[in-house]
Amino acid sequence: MDSFWCKEGHLNKDQAQVLKTLAKGARYILEIGFCTGRSACSIIEGAGPENIQQFVSLDINYDYHREGRNMLKKFIKEFPFFQACEINSKDVDSVWYSKVFNGNGADFIFIDGGHTYEECKNDLEHAALLLNRNGVIIVDDYMSGPPNGCSLPGVTKACDEFFKTYNTKFERKTWNKDGKGFCILKKVHSLLGRAPIKFDSTEKEFYDSVYY
Ligand SMILES: C[S@@+](CC[C@H](N)C(=O)[O-])C[C@H]1O[C@@H](n2cnc3c(N)ncnc32)[C@H](O)[C@@H]1O
């Protein structure tokens, strides 16, 4: 997987190691915030490409970084399970996510898109519904700060509020090294208490919203 680790990017090697460990065996994966694909690379390596059924990458702009779209093309060419949606995560809802995953839910979700309180809260709420039982959500930049991270209080606030609301449904762990932080949320109980709905996968309007 070394050739998929872009020479530039936001995620560092310590974080990559944590993602690799936590993603082990995941089959259905969502990532919000691709940038240069470092987190995608780490998650795919940890999960094992042979196990993955679907990896959905969502980003508002694959040109956010000058290497972004080139890296994206490499992932799409190499991994048949890789799908990219160039979309603002605030413009999609839980029905959209459920349809993208054809009712299978997700086992592993990495949130690293918009870093305001509202954006992170919105992504967490949708992730919580999409996530399968025993699945994991990881939010990047939780309690981050110097020397290697930057302070993003909106992300920390959204995570803390989320866990306060859903502490009977989720277990929480935190990780931090040199100012780079993760909030790790494991879903131990279902939110809805029922299986996800299956959708008609031939709907044209829906497929038009999936970019690649
Ligand atoms: C910090 S970078 C992600 C880093 C990436 N996870 C990695 O490991 O290289 C944040 C990314 O989120 C995207 N983004 C920002 N706001 C977004 C939003 N509202 N919806 C979707 N993507 C968003 C940006 O375009 C950018 O590529």
The ligand as an SDF file (V2000), in Angstrom:
LIG
                    3D

 27 29  0  0  0  0  0  0  0  0999 V2000
   -8.4290   17.4510    6.7390 C   0  0  0  0  0  0  0  0  0  0  0  0
   -8.8480   17.0690    5.1160 S   0  0  0  0  0  0  0  0  0  0  0  0
   -9.0300   15.2990    5.1700 C   0  0  0  0  0  0  0  0  0  0  0  0
   -7.7410   14.5590    5.2860 C   0  0  0  0  0  0  0  0  0  0  0  0
   -7.8350   13.1200    4.8790 C   0  0  0  0  0  0  0  0  0  0  0  0
   -8.7010   12.3780    5.7690 N   0  0  0  0  0  0  0  0  0  0  0  0
   -6.4590   12.4690    4.7990 C   0  0  0  0  0  0  0  0  0  0  0  0
   -6.1670   11.5530    5.5470 O   0  0  0  0  0  0  0  0  0  0  0  0
   -5.6600   12.8750    3.9550 O   0  0  0  0  0  0  0  0  0  0  0  0
  -10.5310   17.5860    5.0160 C   0  0  0  0  0  0  0  0  0  0  0  0
  -11.2450   17.2320    3.7300 C   0  0  0  0  0  0  0  0  0  0  0  0
  -12.6350   17.3760    3.9530 O   0  0  0  0  0  0  0  0  0  0  0  0
  -13.2350   17.9820    2.8360 C   0  0  0  0  0  0  0  0  0  0  0  0
  -14.4550   18.6920    3.3250 N   0  0  0  0  0  0  0  0  0  0  0  0
  -14.5030   19.8550    3.9940 C   0  0  0  0  0  0  0  0  0  0  0  0
  -15.7800   20.1690    4.2900 N   0  0  0  0  0  0  0  0  0  0  0  0
  -16.5490   19.1760    3.7950 C   0  0  0  0  0  0  0  0  0  0  0  0
  -17.9490   18.9310    3.7510 C   0  0  0  0  0  0  0  0  0  0  0  0
  -18.8370   19.7860    4.3070 N   0  0  0  0  0  0  0  0  0  0  0  0
  -18.4030   17.8050    3.1350 N   0  0  0  0  0  0  0  0  0  0  0  0
  -17.5290   16.9410    2.5630 C   0  0  0  0  0  0  0  0  0  0  0  0
  -16.1910   17.1190    2.5730 N   0  0  0  0  0  0  0  0  0  0  0  0
  -15.6970   18.2180    3.1780 C   0  0  0  0  0  0  0  0  0  0  0  0
  -12.1720   18.8810    2.2250 C   0  0  0  0  0  0  0  0  0  0  0  0
  -12.4070   19.1030    0.8440 O   0  0  0  0  0  0  0  0  0  0  0  0
  -10.8900   18.0960    2.5290 C   0  0  0  0  0  0  0  0  0  0  0  0
  -10.5210   17.2790    1.4440 O   0  0  0  0  0  0  0  0  0  0  0  0
  1  2  1  0
  2  3  1  0
  2 10  1  0
  3  4  1  0
  4  5  1  0
  5  6  1  0
  5  7  1  0
  7  8  2  0
  7  9  1  0
 10 11  1  0
 11 12  1  0
 11 26  1  0
 12 13  1  0
 13 14  1  0
 13 24  1  0
 14 15  1  0
 14 23  1  0
 15 16  2  0
 16 17  1  0
 17 18  1  0
 17 23  2  0
 18 19  1  0
 18 20  2  0
 20 21  1  0
 21 22  2  0
 22 23  1  0
 24 25  1  0
 24 26  1  0
 26 27  1  0
M  CHG  2   2   1   9  -1
M  END
$$$$
